[in-house]
Amino acid sequence: MPSPRRVVIVAFPGVELLDVTGPTEVFSVASRVLAESGKPGYRIQIATAAGGEVPTSSGVRLMSDLTLQEVEGRVDTMLVSGAIIHTGNGLEAVIDETVTAWLRQGEPRTPRIGSICAGAHLLAAAGLLRGRRATTHWLTAAQLAADHPDIDVDPDPIFIRSGQVWTCAGVTSGMDMALAMVAEDHGQAVALATARMMVMYVKRSGGQSQFSVPLSLQTPPDDPVEALCRWVTEHPREKLSTEALAARLNLSPRHFSRTFVRRTGSTPASYVETVRLEAARRLLEETDLSLPEIAADSGLGSVKTLHRSFQRRLGTTPAEYRRRFR
């Protein structure tokens, strides 16, 4: 019988607990599913710089299986976990220098390497994401983009695969990424059985968004711009030009645009398109409406505009999106 696939998860003091245990559980349950048909599953190991116990951000301690220097031989999948801490400048990703130095050495060589949550910052610091498209937790995506302009950072998808390198968003998305890896290794049927055993949603593929549009706002709850944004999300079919929105706040279009960008980080036009695109996503996922009906109900207007928005923002077509996520 072939040997189990070896998965090494790299951890360090202060790591997010679920970054390590989430993917571990997915691979473990997949092994049980595969055992029912007599097939080898996964051998999972936790590696740290010093070995022994490692404290996590929650206070729970993990026991590592080996040190980084003891990671020898073939590794089929290596995952680097992450951590986010409060600093004087707000929330920032932790860059563990010992782990990044080990990654720069290029050992062990593995056909698949990935990061969970802010672990992407460690891959980036080691030069493993240069020239690639990648994601991370939306809280630290701006930091990743600023620190590494040679990386195409997309904060929206829950995970991205770029060649043999995988990156994913915050904490629980590591389980979605691990499930996709199981599907790649053993087929969709095994991944589906694993998801069912874990009571996981199985439609959260990489193209799914990390968060809904309202959650991306960073405005105070009593801010008139925030109230306007809520109204926009509830009325995507209304006339939502910059002029029309400015009139609702009794501002000139120019002053409104500057205020909106300062409060939300987005232009009015971009925000409206994002709201309408999310509405179209939900309709594709949850209804049997035709594309013309979805274009009308989401406020995008025409099927041509619907296609154009999906291609530009998501790199796919509405029909393909529906097929993948329904």
C-alpha positions in Angstrom: 0.0 0.0 0.0 1.3 3.5 -0.8 2.5 5.6 2.1 0.2 8.3 3.6 0.8 11.8 2.3 2.9 13.8 4.7 1.6 17.2 5.8 3.9 19.4 8.0 2.3 22.4 9.7 4.8 25.0 10.8 3.9 26.8 14.1 5.6 29.3 16.4 4.9 30.9 19.8 1.7 33.0 19.7 0.3 31.3 16.6 -3.5 31.3 16.0 -4.7 27.9 17.4 -7.2 27.3 14.6 -4.6 28.0 12.0 -2.9 24.7 13.1 -5.8 22.6 14.4 -8.3 23.5 11.6 -6.4 22.0 8.6 -5.1 19.2 10.9 -8.7 18.1 11.6 -9.6 18.2 7.9 -6.7 16.0 6.9 -7.4 13.7 9.9 -11.1 13.2 9.0 -10.1 12.7 5.3 -7.8 9.9 6.5 -10.7 8.2 8.2 -12.9 8.5 5.1 -10.1 7.0 3.0 -9.5 4.2 5.5 -13.0 2.9 4.8 -11.9 2.0 1.3 -8.5 0.8 2.3 -6.6 3.8 1.0 -3.8 5.7 2.7 -4.6 9.1 4.1 -2.4 11.7 5.6 0.4 11.8 8.2 0.2 15.2 10.0 3.1 16.7 11.9 3.6 20.0 13.7 7.0 21.5 13.4 8.4 24.4 15.5 11.8 26.0 15.9 12.6 24.5 19.4 10.2 21.5 19.5 8.2 20.6 22.6 5.3 22.8 23.7 4.3 25.9 21.9 1.9 28.5 23.3 -0.9 29.8 21.0 -2.6 33.1 21.0 -5.5 31.7 22.9 -3.3 30.3 25.7 -3.8 26.7 24.7 -0.5 24.9 24.3 0.3 22.6 21.4 2.9 19.8 21.4 5.1 19.8 18.3 6.2 16.6 16.7 9.6 17.7 15.6 11.9 20.8 15.2 12.3 22.6 11.9 15.8 21.2 11.5 14.4 17.7 11.9 12.0 18.1 8.9 13.8 15.9 6.5 12.8 13.7 3.6 9.7 14.1 1.4 7.0 16.5 2.5 3.9 16.4 0.3 2.3 19.5 1.8 3.8 22.2 4.0 1.5 24.8 5.7 2.8 27.9 7.5 0.4 29.2 10.2 0.2 32.8 11.2 -0.6 35.2 14.0 -1.9 38.8 14.3 -1.1 41.1 17.3 -2.0 44.5 18.5 0.8 47.0 18.2 1.0 50.8 18.7 0.0 51.1 15.0 -3.0 48.8 15.3 -3.3 45.2 14.2 -0.2 43.7 12.4 0.9 40.3 11.2 3.6 38.6 13.2 6.8 37.8 11.2 8.6 35.0 13.0 12.3 35.5 11.9 13.3 31.9 12.8 10.6 30.5 10.5 11.3 32.9 7.7 15.0 32.2 7.8 14.3 28.4 7.7 11.9 28.9 4.7 14.6 31.0 2.9 16.9 27.9 3.0 14.6 26.2 0.6 14.3 23.0 2.6 12.5 20.8 2.6 11.5 20.9 -1.0 7.8 20.1 -1.3 5.4 19.9 -4.2 2.8 22.0 -2.4 3.3 24.8 0.1 0.6 27.0 1.7 -0.1 29.6 4.4 -3.0 30.0 6.7 -4.2 33.4 7.6 -1.3 35.8 8.3 1.1 33.0 7.6 1.2 34.6 4.1 3.4 37.3 5.5 6.0 34.7 6.5 6.0 33.2 3.0 6.3 36.7 1.6 9.2 37.5 3.8 11.0 34.4 2.6 10.5 35.4 -1.0 8.1 32.6 -1.8 5.2 34.8 -3.0 7.2 37.1 -5.3 5.4 37.7 -8.5 2.4 35.7 -7.4 -1.3 36.5 -6.7 -2.0 35.8 -3.0 -4.4 36.5 -0.2 -4.4 36.8 3.6 -6.7 37.9 6.4 -8.4 41.1 5.3 -7.2 42.8 8.4 -3.5 42.5 7.3 -3.9 42.6 3.5 -2.9 46.2 3.3 0.2 45.5 5.3 1.1 42.6 3.0 0.6 44.8 -0.1 2.6 47.7 1.4 5.5 45.5 2.6 5.7 43.5 -0.7 4.7 45.5 -3.8 5.9 42.6 -5.9 3.0 40.5 -4.8 -0.5 40.8 -6.3 -2.5 40.9 -3.1 -6.2 40.2 -3.4 -8.0 40.5 0.0 -11.3 39.2 -1.3 -11.1 35.4 -1.9 -11.0 32.9 0.9 -8.1 31.1 -0.7 -5.9 31.4 -3.8 -3.8 28.9 -5.6 -0.8 30.2 -7.6 1.1 27.2 -9.0 2.3 25.1 -6.1 1.8 27.9 -3.6 -1.6 28.3 -1.8 -2.6 31.2 0.5 -5.8 31.6 2.4 -7.7 34.2 4.4 -8.5 34.3 8.1 -8.5 31.2 10.4 -11.5 29.0 9.3 -10.7 29.5 5.6 -7.7 27.3 6.3 -10.2 24.4 6.6 -11.7 25.3 3.2 -8.2 25.4 1.7 -7.3 22.0 3.2 -10.6 20.6 1.9 -9.7 21.8 -1.6 -6.3 20.1 -1.2 -8.0 16.8 -0.2 -10.1 17.2 -3.4 -7.0 17.7 -5.5 -5.3 14.6 -3.9 -8.2 12.2 -3.8 -11.1 13.6 -5.7 -14.3 15.6 -5.0 -16.2 12.6 -3.6 -13.6 12.2 -0.7 -13.7 15.9 -0.1 -17.5 15.9 0.0 -17.5 13.0 2.4 -15.0 14.7 4.6 -17.0 17.9 4.6 -20.2 16.0 5.5 -18.5 14.3 8.4 -17.2 17.6 9.7 -20.6 19.4 9.1 -18.8 21.9 6.9 -20.3 23.9 4.0 -18.8 22.5 0.8 -19.6 25.4 -1.5 -16.9 27.8 -0.1 -14.4 27.4 -2.9 -11.6 29.8 -3.5 -13.7 32.3 -5.4 -16.0 33.0 -2.4 -15.6 36.4 -0.7 -14.0 36.8 2.7 -16.7 39.1 3.9 -19.9 40.8 2.7 -19.9 44.4 1.6 -21.3 45.9 4.8 -18.6 44.3 6.9 -15.9 46.0 4.8 -17.0 49.4 6.0 -14.8 51.1 8.7 -17.2 54.1 9.5 -18.7 55.0 12.9 -22.2 53.6 13.4 -23.8 57.1 13.5 -22.0 58.3 10.4 -24.3 59.6 7.6 -22.1 57.9 5.0 -22.5 54.6 6.8 -26.3 55.1 6.8 -26.1 55.8 3.1 -24.1 52.6 2.5 -26.7 50.6 4.3 -29.4 52.1 2.2 -27.4 51.3 -1.0 -27.1 47.7 0.0 -30.8 47.5 0.6 -31.7 49.2 -2.7 -29.3 48.0 -5.4 -32.0 48.7 -8.2 -32.3 52.4 -7.4 -30.5 55.1 -9.3 -27.1 55.1 -7.6 -25.0 57.6 -9.6 -22.6 59.7 -7.6 -24.8 62.7 -8.2 -27.9 60.9 -6.9 -26.1 59.7 -3.8 -24.6 63.1 -3.2 -28.1 64.6 -3.3 -29.3 62.3 -0.6 -26.7 63.8 1.8 -27.2 67.4 0.4 -23.6 67.6 -0.7 -22.0 68.5 -4.0 -20.8 65.5 -6.0 -17.2 66.5 -5.7 -17.3 67.0 -1.9 -19.4 63.8 -1.5 -16.8 61.8 -3.5 -13.9 63.0 -1.4 -15.8 62.3 1.8 -16.9 58.9 0.7 -13.4 57.8 -0.2 -12.0 59.1 3.1 -14.6 57.3 5.1 -14.8 54.0 3.2 -11.6 53.7 1.2 -13.7 53.2 -2.0 -15.1 55.5 -4.6 -18.9 55.7 -4.8 -19.0 54.0 -8.2 -16.8 51.1 -7.1 -18.8 50.6 -3.9 -22.1 50.5 -5.8 -20.7 48.0 -8.3 -19.4 45.8 -5.4 -22.9 46.0 -3.7 -24.6 45.0 -7.0 -22.1 42.2 -7.6 -22.7 40.8 -4.2 -26.4 40.9 -4.8 -25.9 39.0 -8.1 -23.7 36.5 -6.3 -26.4 35.7 -3.8 -29.1 35.4 -6.5 -26.8 33.0 -8.5 -26.2 30.9 -5.4 -29.7 30.8 -3.9 -32.2 31.1 -6.8 -33.1 29.7 -10.2 -33.6 33.2 -11.7 -32.4 33.7 -15.3 -29.4 35.9 -16.0 -31.5 38.8 -17.3 -33.6 38.6 -14.1 -30.5 38.6 -12.0 -29.0 41.5 -13.9 -32.2 43.5 -13.3 -32.7 42.5 -9.6 -29.1 43.2 -8.7 -29.2 46.6 -10.3 -26.5 45.8 -12.9 -29.1 46.3 -15.6 -28.1 44.1 -18.5 -26.6 40.6 -18.9 -23.6 42.3 -20.7 -22.9 44.4 -17.7 -23.3 41.4 -15.4 -20.8 39.4 -17.5 -18.4 42.4 -17.6 -18.5 42.9 -13.8 -17.9 39.1 -13.1 -15.0 38.9 -15.5 -13.3 42.0 -14.2 -13.9 41.5 -10.5 -13.9 37.6 -10.2 -12.3 36.4 -13.3 -15.2 34.1 -14.2 -18.6 34.2 -15.8 -22.0 34.2 -14.0 -22.9 30.8 -15.4 -19.6 29.3 -14.2 -20.0 31.0 -10.8 -23.4 29.4 -10.4 -22.1 26.0 -11.4 -19.3 26.1 -8.8 -21.1 27.6 -5.8 -24.7 26.3 -6.0 
